[in-house]
Amino acid sequence: MFDDKVEIRSYGRLPAGVTVEQLSRPHLSELRNPLIAEAFHRTGAVEVWGRGTNRVIEECKKHGVAAPIFEERQGFVIVTFKTLVAGADRQISELESELESQLGSQLESLEARVLGLLRREPAGKAALAKALKQKQASGPLHAAIRALLTKNLIERTIADKPQSRLQKYRLTDAGHRALGQSGGGKPPRQRSKQ
């Protein structure tokens, strides 16, 4: 990925008798792997042999994007898609805003799920990840926990050792209120047996 283009490089040359110039117009197709080709054909991903590059060009034109450039260099086939120049900054800005909005709503959703899990009992990051069906605590989970701590909706059970491997998180009174529970409806803290 570059500022002005996207390049796709595939190791290997074009089949004998096929040139890069032919890829931009109807051409015969040389099947390198008939099994894979047949699988794509059966799924509908391939309609007619030798039309794939033409379909890509048609889709580019349909969306107002320049046709790709096909090259063969140093044992690679390279397909280059140029980015839109006119209005590209505005389009990129709009796309970034949309992605940030989606990420924000996903994070808020994750925060709500973490709050819901902590309603029952305090839990550490590993337990929260497991309950969220993650293999391990992910970046978004860490971010959600930081956001909930900042909003004072959860607190650490070992306040003086934030990095403790035994660290767990529990709801604060504000966290219980956020879940629609009264502060007094907070489950009693369990006493440790000694």
PyMOL commands that set and color helices and strands:
alter all, ss='L'
color gray80, all
select helices_A, chain A and resi 21-24+34-43+52-62+88-120+125-131+139-150+173-178+183-185
alter helices_A, ss='H'
color red, helices_A
select strands_A, chain A and resi 5-11+69-73+76-82+154-156+169-171
alter strands_A, ss='S'
color yellow, strands_A
deselect
rebuild
show_as cartoon
